[in-house]
Amino acid sequence: MIGILYFIVIVLANTVGAVSGMGGGVIIKPIFDFIGAHDVAAISFYSATAVFTMAVISTTRQLTSGRKFNWEIVSWVSVGAVLGGSFGNLAFEAFFSWFGNKDIVQLIQIALTMGTLIFAFMYTKYNWKNFQFTHVIWYFSCGLILGFLASLLGIGGGPINVSLLMLLFSISIKDATVYSICTILFSQFAKLLTIALTTGFSRYDLTILWFVIPAAIIGGLLGAKLSNVLSPEKVTIVFQSVILLVLFINLYNAYQIL
């Protein structure tokens, strides 16, 4: 029953996540927290796996559709995301060691996630002034920050990806969503690799992946298709609507813990 519930959530979340560039994890993580069937470490792992799978499918579809990429941005942001993703997972494990309480770790994740949500909503709502940075140091630093947050928060990417890419490099929301998914691909690969090389996967119920991975593939295919169809205005509406929904879910989860 839990597997089927996870399957439905991931299909819907990854479809919306691929369209909006959020990656789906920003929806999956708080909903799985709300369901409460697994602990915070397992939820972060399942979310990362779902989002990584979606990112592989979505990026492949975007490439085969003939979409043009600025490969300098993609490559350097992705390199930063790999390193940031590894650091983020190490920080996540360190929080567990320091606090020894899953509720405290979950509250930290919720607080940081809500901060990024509010930033992203305000940015797209009020059209803040964009910068036009072009040096590789800025691309790398952006990827480092995004990869770290994605891995630490267990959300795979999140709304800050799209907003920060638009803010720093003055690109459209549709281009930002594509680059965001590329960043998510590499940051979640780094997270999963770090888990494999440190704690391993034995502490997780891997049978759940029989539901997680197929759902992520379906969501990635649907999201990539919709992304090519929707106008930038529609993408912005989806983006802002998801932010408000996830803010509400995170507030409720925090209230339940406190």
N, C-alpha and C positions, 0 to 999 in steps of 0.2 A: 504493500500500500504506500509506504514512504517513497519507494522507488518510482512509482507511477506519479505521485505528487511532485517529486523532484523533476521528473521528465517534463511535466506540463509547465512548471515554473521556468525551467531552463529554455524550453522552446520559445515561450513568450518573451522572456527577458533577453535572450540572445538576439531575437529578431529586432526588438526595439534597440538593443545595445549596438548592433551592427549599423543600424540606420543613423543613430544619434552619435556614434563614435564613443559611447561610454563603455562598451564592452560587455554589458550585461551583468557583470559581477556586482555593480552598485545596486542592482535590483535583487539578484540572487542571494547575496550575503544577508541583508536584513530580513528577507522573507524566510530563509532557512533558519536564521536566529529565532524568528517568530514561531516557526513550526516546532523548533526545539528538540528534534529527533537525534541530533548529534552535538558534540561539544564544539567549541569555537575553533580548535585546531583542525578538526575534520571538515568543518564547514568551509574554512579557508582553503583547504586542499581541494575539495569538490568544486568550489567556485573557480579556483585557479585552473583546474583541469577543463571545466566547461568553457571558460573564457579563452583559454589557449586554443582549444579545438575550434571554437567559433572564429578566432582571429586567423587561423591557418586557412579555413574554408573561405572566409570573406576576402582575405588578401588575394588568394588564388583567383577567385572570381573577378575581383577588380582588375587584376593583371590580364586575365584572358579576355576581358571585355574591351581591352584597348585603352584603358584609362591611363593618362599621362601622370607620371610622378616626378617630383623634384628629388632625384636620388641623393643629392648632397644632404638635404634635410632628413630624408628617410634613413640613410646610412648612419649619420652621426647621432641622430636622436635615438636610433635603435641600439647603437653601441652604448650610449649612456644609460638606456633602459635596462640592458643586460646587467651592467654593473650595479645600477640602482636597485634592480630586482633582487639581486643576491644580498645586498646590504639590508634591504627591507625585510627579507625573510630571517636574516640573522637577528635583526632588531626585534622581530616578532617573537622569536624563540627566547631572546634575552628578557623581554617583558614577562614571559611565563616564568622564567627562572627568578627574576627579581620579586615579582608580586605573589607568585604561587596561588593566584586566585583568578579563575577564568572570567568571573564577573567584572573584575577591575580591568582586565585586558580588553574585554568586550566593550566596556564603557569608554576606554581610550579610543578604540576603533570608531565607535559611534560619534564621539566628540570631533575627532579629526575629519571623519567623513562628512559630518554636517557642516563643518567649516568650509570644506571644498565645495559642497553643494551651494551654500549661500554665496560664495565668491563667484561660482559659475553662473548662477541665476542673475545676480546683480550685473555681471559683465554683459551677458547677452540682452538683458532687459534695457539697460541704459546706454549701450553702445559706447563704452569707454574708449578713450583714445588708444590706438594701436601703435606699437613700435615697428620698426623695419630692420631688425637685427639680421645680419647675413653671415657673420663669422662662425666658423665651425665650433668655436668654444661655446657660443650661445646654444647651438644645436645640441652639443654634447651635454651641457649643463641642464638644459630643458629635459632631455631624456633621463638624466640621472635623477632629477627630482621626481619626475612622473613614475619612473620604474620603482623608486624607493617607496613612494606612497601607495602605488598599486599593490605591491607585495606586502607591505606592512599592514594595510587595511583589509587585505583579503578580498578586494573588490575587482581586481583584474585591470582596472583602468580608472574609470570614473569621469565625472563631468569636468574635472579640472584639466584633463588632457586637452579637450577641444578648446576650452577657454584660454589656456596658457599658450597653446600653439597659435591661436588667432591673435592674442595680445602681443606676443613677442615678434611674430614674423609677418603680421598683417596679411593673412591668407583668408580665403572664404571659409564659411562653416562646412561646406561640402568637402573641400580639400582637407580641412582640419580633421574631419571625421575619418577620412582615409588614412592620414598620417597617424592619427590616434590609434587606429586598429593595428597598424604596423608596429607602433610602440608597445601596445599590449601584447602582441605576439612574442616579441623578444623579452619583455619583462617577465611574462609568465613562464616562458621557457627557462629563464634564469631561476625563477622561484622553484619550479619543479625539479630542476637539476640540483639546486642547492639542497632540497629535501632529500633527494636520492643519495647525495654524497654525505649527508650528516645524519639525520634521524632515521632515514629510510621510510618505506611505505607500510611497514608491517603493523603499525599502530592504527591504521585506517581500515574500515570495512570496504575492501576493493570491489565487492560484488555490486555496490552502488554505481560503479562506473559503467556497468552494463546499461544503466538508464541515463547516466550523465552524458556520455560521449555521443550516442546517437541523437539525443535531444539537442546537444550543442551543434552537431552537424546540420540538422534541420533548421535550427535558428539562424546559423550562419548563412545558409543558402537563401533563406527567405529575406533576411536582412540585407544581403548584398544586392538582391534583385530590387527590393524597395528603394534602396539607396540611389540606384541609378534612375529611378522613376520620379521620386519626389523632388520638388523644387526646394531651393535654399530656405524659402519662407516656411514651407511645411516641415523641413528638418528642424528649424529653430523652434517651431511649435511643439514638435515631439520632444525635443531636448528639454525645453522648459517644463513641459507637463510631467516628464519623468522625474525631474529634479523635485518638484513639489510633492509628487507621490512618495518618493523615497525619503524626503525630509519627514513626512508624516509617519512613515513606518519606523524610521530610526528614533523619532521622538517617543513613539509608543513602546519600542523595545527598551529604551533607556528608562522610561517610567516603570516598566515591569521589573527591571533589575533593581531599581532604587526602592 
